[in-house]
Amino acid sequence: MVKLEEDEDLLDDYDDFREEKAEPERIYDYKSRRILVWVEDEENRQHVEEMLAFLLPLATIRIADSEKKATEISENEKWDTYVVDLTEENVSASEFVKVANNNPEVMLVALNYSWLSRDNEQNGIFFEPIRKLFDSENSSYGQIENQEQV
């Protein structure tokens, strides 16, 4: 019978792995964020709202169903972020997107709404980059709000 020698390095790696503790789940809080979302496609509207609410807990999210409505809402209320899907018909060439893109006080986020699917809901790796698009440290609105409080 052949006796196999144990590889000490492999055992050390196993001990290190076994002692690792799971990282606590990160808590997200976007309560200071005000997000206006333009969704043309009626079938996607509720789904987009649900998924953004899941991605951005406590954020104020308002959905507009047309360019006219999005423009009206943006003129009457203060928003720090506008979300659009540039793959929807006539969105990328719209006046709303042009104005939002040229406004330094507003962050314009372009998402492909078809990617926001329930299949990906539990996939943190998929959603983490999307969440980072909304980090308030990067938005000029957060900086303006902080300056007003001083």
C-alpha positions as CSV (number, residue, x, y, z in Angstrom):
1,M,0.0,0.0,0.0
2,V,1.3,3.5,-0.9
3,K,1.0,6.2,1.7
4,L,0.3,9.6,0.2
5,E,1.8,12.6,1.9
6,E,-0.5,15.4,2.8
7,D,0.1,18.7,1.2
8,E,0.4,21.2,4.1
9,D,-0.3,24.2,1.8
10,L,-3.6,22.8,0.7
11,L,-4.7,22.3,4.3
12,D,-3.6,25.8,5.2
13,D,-5.7,27.2,2.3
14,Y,-8.7,25.1,3.6
15,D,-8.4,26.5,7.1
16,D,-8.2,30.1,5.8
17,F,-11.3,29.5,3.7
18,R,-13.2,27.9,6.5
19,E,-12.5,30.8,8.9
20,E,-13.8,33.5,6.5
21,K,-17.0,35.0,7.5
22,A,-19.7,36.1,5.1
23,E,-19.8,39.8,4.5
24,P,-22.9,41.5,5.8
25,E,-25.4,42.4,3.2
26,R,-25.0,46.1,2.2
27,I,-27.8,48.4,3.0
28,Y,-28.8,50.9,0.3
29,D,-30.5,54.2,1.1
30,Y,-31.4,56.5,-1.7
31,K,-33.9,58.6,0.2
32,S,-32.4,61.9,-0.9
33,R,-32.6,60.9,-4.5
34,R,-35.4,62.3,-6.8
35,I,-35.6,60.3,-10.0
36,L,-37.8,61.1,-13.0
37,V,-38.2,58.2,-15.4
38,W,-39.5,58.4,-18.9
39,V,-41.0,55.1,-20.1
40,E,-42.8,55.2,-23.5
41,D,-43.7,51.5,-23.7
42,E,-46.9,50.9,-21.6
43,E,-46.0,47.2,-21.1
44,N,-42.6,48.1,-19.5
45,R,-43.8,51.0,-17.3
46,Q,-44.8,49.1,-14.2
47,H,-42.0,46.7,-14.4
48,V,-39.4,49.5,-14.8
49,E,-40.9,51.3,-11.8
50,E,-40.8,48.1,-9.6
51,M,-37.2,47.3,-10.6
52,L,-35.9,50.8,-10.0
53,A,-37.7,50.8,-6.6
54,F,-35.9,47.5,-5.8
55,L,-32.5,48.9,-7.0
56,L,-32.9,52.3,-5.3
57,P,-34.7,51.8,-2.0
58,L,-36.3,54.9,-0.5
59,A,-35.7,57.0,-3.6
60,T,-38.5,59.2,-4.9
61,I,-39.3,57.8,-8.3
62,R,-41.8,59.3,-10.7
63,I,-42.8,57.8,-14.0
64,A,-43.7,59.8,-17.1
65,D,-45.4,58.1,-20.1
66,S,-44.5,60.7,-22.7
67,E,-42.0,63.3,-23.6
68,K,-44.6,66.0,-23.0
69,K,-45.3,64.7,-19.5
70,A,-41.6,64.3,-18.6
71,T,-40.9,67.8,-19.7
72,E,-43.9,69.2,-17.7
73,I,-42.9,67.3,-14.6
74,S,-39.2,68.4,-14.9
75,E,-40.2,72.1,-15.2
76,N,-42.5,72.0,-12.2
77,E,-40.5,69.9,-9.7
78,K,-36.8,69.6,-8.8
79,W,-35.2,66.3,-9.9
80,D,-31.6,65.2,-9.6
81,T,-31.7,62.3,-12.1
82,Y,-33.6,61.6,-15.3
83,V,-33.7,58.0,-16.6
84,V,-34.5,57.1,-20.2
85,D,-34.1,54.2,-22.5
86,L,-32.4,55.4,-25.7
87,T,-33.4,52.3,-27.6
88,E,-37.1,53.4,-27.4
89,E,-38.4,55.1,-30.5
90,N,-37.8,58.8,-30.7
91,V,-36.2,59.1,-27.3
92,S,-32.6,59.7,-28.2
93,A,-33.4,62.5,-30.6
94,S,-36.0,64.1,-28.2
95,E,-35.8,67.6,-26.9
96,F,-36.2,66.3,-23.4
97,V,-33.0,64.3,-23.6
98,K,-31.1,67.2,-25.2
99,V,-32.2,69.6,-22.5
100,A,-31.4,67.1,-19.7
101,N,-28.0,66.3,-21.2
102,N,-27.1,69.9,-21.2
103,N,-28.2,70.6,-17.7
104,P,-25.2,70.4,-15.3
105,E,-27.5,70.1,-12.3
106,V,-29.2,66.9,-13.5
107,M,-27.7,63.4,-14.0
108,L,-29.0,61.7,-17.2
109,V,-28.9,57.9,-16.9
110,A,-29.6,55.8,-20.0
111,L,-30.8,52.2,-19.3
112,N,-32.0,49.5,-21.6
113,Y,-35.3,48.7,-19.8
114,S,-35.4,45.2,-21.3
115,W,-32.3,44.3,-19.2
116,L,-34.2,45.1,-16.0
117,S,-35.7,41.6,-15.7
118,R,-36.9,39.6,-12.8
119,D,-34.5,36.9,-13.9
120,N,-31.7,39.1,-12.8
121,E,-33.3,40.4,-9.6
122,Q,-31.4,38.2,-7.3
123,N,-28.1,38.6,-9.2
124,G,-26.2,41.2,-7.2
125,I,-23.3,41.2,-9.7
126,F,-25.7,42.3,-12.4
127,F,-27.4,45.1,-10.4
128,E,-24.4,46.5,-8.6
129,P,-23.0,48.4,-11.7
130,I,-26.5,49.8,-12.3
131,R,-26.8,51.0,-8.7
132,K,-23.4,52.8,-9.0
133,L,-24.8,54.9,-11.8
134,F,-27.1,56.5,-9.1
135,D,-24.5,57.1,-6.4
136,S,-25.3,60.5,-5.0
137,E,-21.6,61.4,-4.5
138,N,-21.3,61.6,-8.2
139,S,-24.3,63.8,-8.8
140,S,-24.1,67.6,-8.8
141,Y,-27.6,67.6,-7.2
142,G,-26.2,66.1,-4.0
143,Q,-23.5,68.7,-3.9
144,I,-25.9,71.5,-4.4
145,E,-28.2,70.2,-1.7
146,N,-25.3,69.9,0.7
147,Q,-24.2,73.5,0.0
148,E,-27.8,74.8,0.6
149,Q,-27.8,73.2,4.1
150,V,-24.5,74.9,5.2
